[in-house]
Amino acid sequence: MVQYYWYPGGYPQQQLPQQQQQPIGPPQIPAAARQQEESYIENILRMNKGKLGTFYFTFEASKVHNSVIITGYVEAAGRDHIILSDPNGKRYLMLMIYFDYATFDEEINYI
């Protein structure tokens, strides 16, 4: 059973505590903490910028160039791409979606 109350003159006014407006959005993580907890491929490749490696890519939809192997230096890496340069100076912009793995003849820098 629900009871209803009638207040003459309207409902009593309640004082609610004032709340400060908080900005809406994702929580902010300090840059140092972000770098330590993100071990994505592009970050690992950035840490090894300038090193010579062998990079393996697979293009499943292509019957002519199904796989490509590039031996070159890491110049830059982004979330969706890597830029490599071979010892002769030819540069490659490769999409990370096709990246399989890489090998290095020296120690890999890793946090």
N, C-alpha and C positions, 0 to 999 in steps of 0.2 A: 504494500500500500504506500502510495506517495502522498506526502503532505505538502501543501502549498501554504506559504505565508504571505500575508498582505501587509505592506508597510505603508501607513498613511504618509503621503508626501513623497513617495518614491522609495527606491532602494537606498539603504544607508551607503554613504560614500566611504570607501576604504582607501587609505593612503598606501599605495604600493611603493616599495623602495625604488629609488631611481637607479636604473642600470645604465652603465655606460655602453655606448654602441661599440661593438667589436666588428672589425672589418671581416667581411665574408670572403673566404677563399681557403686554399690549402694551407696547412701549417708551414711556417717558414723553418727550414733546416739550415743551420750554419754551414758555410761553404766547406770548412774543414771536415765536418761530419759527412757531408755529401760525398766528398772525394774518397773518403775511407770506405764508405759502405757501397759505393757503386763499382762493381767489377765487371762492367759491360765490356764487350769486345772492343768497341771504339776507344774506350779509356785505356785498355791494355795496349792497343796499337799506338795511341798517342804517347804513352810512356816509353815506347820503343821507337820513337821517331828517329830517323837517320840510320837505323840498323838494316842490314841486308838480310832478306828472308826470301823464302819460296812460298808463294801464295797460290792456293788451289781454289778454283771456281767451277761450278757446274751449272750449265744452262740446259735444263731438262727439256724444254720445248724445241731446242735446236738440234737438227739431225746433222748439220755440217760442223758446228763448233760446240759439241756437247760439253766438253770440259776444256778449261784453259789453265795453264800453269805459267805464272809470271815470277821470275826471279828479279827482285828489285828492292829499292829502299823505300821505307815508309816516309812519305812526305807529310801527309795529313790524314786524319780520320774523323769522320762525322758520324752521326747517328745512323745514316743510311748509305754512306759511301766511304771509300778509301781512295787516296791518291798515292800511286806508286810510280817510281821512276827506275827504269832499268839502268845497268851500268853504261849503256851507250847514250843515255839522256832522254830516251823516249818515255813519255809520261802516260799513265793510264788512270782513268777515273772509272772505278768499278763499284757497282752497287753491292751493298752488304747482303742483300737478299740472295745473291749467288755465291757468296763466300762460304767455303767449306772449312778450311783450316790453313794454318801457316806453320812453317818450320823455320827455325833460326839456327845458325851454326854457333852462336854465342849465347850467353846467358840472357834470359828474358827478364826485363824489369817488370816487377809486379809488387803491389803493396802487400 
